[in-house]
């Protein structure tokens, strides 16, 4: 079955155009064509569209094959362009190919025409499919970027709302909590031993709950202030930040018999107060989540590219890998308050501090083999 082919022929000779069409029909094509011999006529024909290929003579009275090739390029249409002409010399033929012509055929050897047309149509189809795939990929990439931007905006908005809620909740609940605590103290002082024997135990439960609530609200307030009340970054010696954190934990260090080994840490641009908080939370956890042995904590640093990796390692109870992501979420606890006291906010604060400084935080651990908390901080 003949294959349909729409050809734009740039040729001043009707006889030569007839020979081209006859050769293509012999090659199995059902040809429709238009012949032009001026630049204006070629532009008008290209404007109609629907062409599969352009076949052009090299030399015409008004303009030539290279000019025709230039007009085709300017039109933005990716059509095969084949020059069919007399023997004009190898150098000219090579020059035409370098200019963008897809093939050059001598009029005295038209048997090459049909195979050349078939080849160039096939390659043109490959180029079209490639462009379509690239366009689909570009649209997909743009859509993905749009969705990422939308999700990022939603996340930023949600984080701000969470910070605002956490601040308001923790701040506004402080006064009612102080009132509850005061009345519990008063109740304990006045009536302990005067009520039923279980009353003292109930008062202790209530006081313990109030104390835990106070700790929870204080931690929540710290969490909310990481992004909203942070100080401007300044050159910070992490060795000094670490010493301050250990000093704040002095009582717990002494009670637990913890041994803390510190390598030399870098100086970076950071919020110094938040660096102290970061080390304090991580070392505090290492002391808290210990086994029967005295805690051993090692703090080290390593420069990789344009960021420092800080590691806080311990010999504690370790963490099951399935909980690695969960432990950095706010209010997430792996143990009951009876086993290990706390609010479940400490590592969330660490994560927020590290992310405010453009870094990442993660844990490497196995149950019973201790944990290493790693975080990155940019050099500048």
Secondary structure as UniProt FT lines:
FT   STRAND          3..10
FT   HELIX           14..26
FT   TURN            27..28
FT   STRAND          29..36
FT   HELIX           39..48
FT   STRAND          53..56
FT   HELIX           65..75
FT   STRAND          80..85
FT   HELIX           90..99
FT   STRAND          103..106
FT   HELIX           107..109
FT   HELIX           111..191
FT   TURN            192..194
FT   TURN            197..198
FT   HELIX           199..228
FT   STRAND          234..237
FT   HELIX           238..248
FT   HELIX           250..256
FT   STRAND          259..262
FT   STRAND          267..270
FT   HELIX           272..288
FT   STRAND          296..304
FT   TURN            305..306
FT   STRAND          307..314
FT   HELIX           321..323
FT   TURN            324..325
FT   HELIX           326..328
FT   TURN            330..331
FT   TURN            337..339
FT   HELIX           346..356
FT   TURN            357..358
FT   STRAND          361..365
FT   TURN            367..368
FT   STRAND          371..378
//
